[in-house]
Amino acid sequence: MPDEVLQHVIDGLLPTFGELAGWTGPPSAGAYERVEAARLRLGEAMTEQPARTAEYADEIFEAVLLDSGTTSQLLHPLIAAIGRRPVLLRLTRAVEEGPCRRSANAGSAAYWVRCWPPRPKTVPAEVRTAEDLIAYLHERAATLTAQPENRVDDLWPPFWRACMAAFVACDDDDVRRVLETTFPLASECRPPEVAELVAAVRAIVDASPEKYQRLRDGTTGLGHAI
């Protein structure tokens, strides 16, 4: 059922980008394969039409929040169109709003905010060696992330708090395992006002230590350890 709803939303978006809805693949293809194909087509169309992507950002977010298998295919062209900051703010709000499955989808989607910008498909002709490429990629990333609409360092702590609250509130192992990676428990990331929330998270982790090894190891937190 979730795949069918997601497919319906993506199919509704494709015509706005000049793409035909639906997929004429083999009859044996399942819902997962159909969603994969439709998401890829929509992502490619979004990349080619950033102005239209910005115009339909709300509708695209709806697809993102329905997608438990979130990839960069929709997130990266959306970020390129409107910026990392608006995207992370919207994802944080979605984590706060719930329900649980959408909170988890929004939390995991923020990974692609963390991993933006992607490697470009082409590079300038003067980039000829591996060292040139590394320098170019670092300079490009620094330039893009320094733009006001792409600055997100101050947005990670509110995102972490939202994810911690969802982790505590959503009494579902699958949801909690998704949210586990999204926030850190490192001392430098714990202002006094979240002490009760951190204590609640630790109580859950201590009660089932085998389930939440990464939180115990301190290897979690988009924008921090990840």
NUKOLMI-442450 format. One line per field, with one value per residue (C-alpha): residue number from 1; residue in three letters; z, x, y. Coordinates in steps of 0.25 Angstrom, whole numbers, plus 2048, in hexadecimal, padded with zeros to 3 digits. Example, Ala and Ser with C-alpha at 12.3 -4.5 7.8 and 13.67 -1.06 7.14 Angstrom:
<nodes>
num [1|2]
residuo [Ala|Ser]
z [81F|81D]
x [831|837]
y [7EE|7FC]
</nodes>
This chain:
<nodes>
num [1|2|3|4|5|6|7|8|9|10|11|12|13|14|15|16|17|18|19|20|21|22|23|24|25|26|27|28|29|30|31|32|33|34|35|36|37|38|39|40|41|42|43|44|45|46|47|48|49|50|51|52|53|54|55|56|57|58|59|60|61|62|63|64|65|66|67|68|69|70|71|72|73|74|75|76|77|78|79|80|81|82|83|84|85|86|87|88|89|90|91|92|93|94|95|96|97|98|99|100|101|102|103|104|105|106|107|108|109|110|111|112|113|114|115|116|117|118|119|120|121|122|123|124|125|126|127|128|129|130|131|132|133|134|135|136|137|138|139|140|141|142|143|144|145|146|147|148|149|150|151|152|153|154|155|156|157|158|159|160|161|162|163|164|165|166|167|168|169|170|171|172|173|174|175|176|177|178|179|180|181|182|183|184|185|186|187|188|189|190|191|192|193|194|195|196|197|198|199|200|201|202|203|204|205|206|207|208|209|210|211|212|213|214|215|216|217|218|219|220|221|222|223|224|225|226]
residuo [Met|Pro|Asp|Glu|Val|Leu|Gln|His|Val|Ile|Asp|Gly|Leu|Leu|Pro|Thr|Phe|Gly|Glu|Leu|Ala|Gly|Trp|Thr|Gly|Pro|Pro|Ser|Ala|Gly|Ala|Tyr|Glu|Arg|Val|Glu|Ala|Ala|Arg|Leu|Arg|Leu|Gly|Glu|Ala|Met|Thr|Glu|Gln|Pro|Ala|Arg|Thr|Ala|Glu|Tyr|Ala|Asp|Glu|Ile|Phe|Glu|Ala|Val|Leu|Leu|Asp|Ser|Gly|Thr|Thr|Ser|Gln|Leu|Leu|His|Pro|Leu|Ile|Ala|Ala|Ile|Gly|Arg|Arg|Pro|Val|Leu|Leu|Arg|Leu|Thr|Arg|Ala|Val|Glu|Glu|Gly|Pro|Cys|Arg|Arg|Ser|Ala|Asn|Ala|Gly|Ser|Ala|Ala|Tyr|Trp|Val|Arg|Cys|Trp|Pro|Pro|Arg|Pro|Lys|Thr|Val|Pro|Ala|Glu|Val|Arg|Thr|Ala|Glu|Asp|Leu|Ile|Ala|Tyr|Leu|His|Glu|Arg|Ala|Ala|Thr|Leu|Thr|Ala|Gln|Pro|Glu|Asn|Arg|Val|Asp|Asp|Leu|Trp|Pro|Pro|Phe|Trp|Arg|Ala|Cys|Met|Ala|Ala|Phe|Val|Ala|Cys|Asp|Asp|Asp|Asp|Val|Arg|Arg|Val|Leu|Glu|Thr|Thr|Phe|Pro|Leu|Ala|Ser|Glu|Cys|Arg|Pro|Pro|Glu|Val|Ala|Glu|Leu|Val|Ala|Ala|Val|Arg|Ala|Ile|Val|Asp|Ala|Ser|Pro|Glu|Lys|Tyr|Gln|Arg|Leu|Arg|Asp|Gly|Thr|Thr|Gly|Leu|Gly|His|Ala|Ile]
z [800|803|7F6|7EF|7F5|7F2|7E4|7E3|7E8|7DF|7D3|7D6|7D6|7C9|7BF|7C5|7C1|7B3|7B6|7B4|7C0|7C2|7BE|7B2|7B8|7B8|7BF|7C9|7CF|7DD|7E4|7E9|7DB|7D6|7E1|7DE|7CF|7D1|7DC|7D3|7C7|7D1|7D6|7C9|7C4|7D1|7CF|7C1|7C5|7D3|7D1|7D0|7DB|7E4|7E0|7E4|7F0|7FA|7F1|7F0|7FF|800|7F7|800|80C|807|802|80C|802|801|7F7|7F2|7E5|7EA|7F6|7EE|7E3|7ED|7F5|7E8|7E5|7F3|7FC|807|812|80D|80B|819|820|819|81C|82B|82B|825|830|83A|834|832|831|835|827|821|82C|829|81A|81C|825|81C|810|817|815|806|80C|813|806|7FD|7F4|7EB|7E2|7D5|7C8|7C1|7C6|7BF|7B5|7BD|7C8|7C3|7CF|7DB|7E4|7DA|7DC|7EB|7EC|7E2|7EA|7F7|7F1|7EB|7F7|800|7F6|7F5|804|808|801|80A|805|808|816|81F|82B|834|830|834|843|841|837|842|84C|843|840|84E|852|847|84B|859|855|84A|851|844|843|834|835|840|838|82D|837|83E|834|833|841|849|858|859|865|85C|855|862|867|875|870|869|876|878|869|86A|876|870|863|86C|874|867|862|870|870|862|860|855|84D|84D|84C|844|84E|859|850|84E|83F|83C|839|82B|82B|836|836|828]
x [800|80B|812|804|802|810|80E|802|808|814|80B|804|811|816|80D|811|81F|81A|81C|811|80B|80C|816|815|81F|81E|811|819|81E|81A|816|824|82A|81F|822|831|82F|825|82E|83A|832|82D|83A|841|835|837|846|843|839|83D|833|827|82D|82D|81E|81A|822|817|812|820|821|814|81B|828|820|818|825|82C|837|83B|846|84D|845|83B|842|84E|847|83D|849|84F|842|83F|84B|84F|84A|83B|83C|842|838|82C|832|833|825|820|828|821|813|813|80D|818|81B|81B|824|82E|82D|830|83C|842|840|849|855|855|855|861|867|865|86B|86C|878|876|874|87F|88B|893|89D|8A8|8A5|8AF|8B5|8AF|8B5|8AE|8A1|8A1|8A5|899|88F|893|893|885|87F|884|87E|871|86F|873|867|85D|852|85C|861|85B|865|85B|850|856|853|844|844|84A|841|835|83B|83D|82F|82A|833|82D|81E|81E|81D|821|82E|82F|82C|836|841|83F|840|84C|856|850|854|861|861|86F|871|874|867|85E|85A|854|846|846|84B|83D|83C|84A|847|83B|843|84D|843|83E|84C|850|843|847|856|857|84D|854|863|866|860|868|875|873|873|866|861|85F|868|870|876|870]
y [800|80A|808|80A|817|81C|817|81F|82C|82A|827|834|83C|836|83E|84B|849|844|835|82B|824|816|80B|802|7F8|7E9|7E4|7DC|7E9|7EB|7F7|7FA|7F9|803|80D|80C|80F|81A|820|820|826|831|834|836|83F|847|849|84E|858|85E|86A|860|858|864|867|859|857|854|849|843|844|83B|831|831|82F|823|81D|813|810|81F|821|82D|82C|836|83D|842|849|84F|854|85A|861|867|865|85C|865|865|856|853|85C|855|847|84B|850|843|83B|843|842|833|829|820|81A|828|82C|821|824|832|82F|826|82F|83A|830|836|844|840|83A|846|84A|83E|83C|843|83B|844|84C|857|854|859|84E|843|83C|835|840|84B|843|843|851|855|84D|853|861|85F|859|864|86E|868|865|873|879|87E|875|869|86C|862|860|867|85F|851|853|856|84A|841|845|842|834|831|835|82C|821|821|823|819|80B|803|7FC|7FE|80D|80E|807|811|81D|818|81C|82A|831|830|82E|834|83D|849|848|848|855|856|857|849|842|83B|837|831|82A|824|820|819|812|80C|808|802|7FA|7F4|7F6|7EB|7F3|801|7FE|80A|814|80C|80D|81C|81B|822|830|836|843|83D|82F|82C]
</nodes>
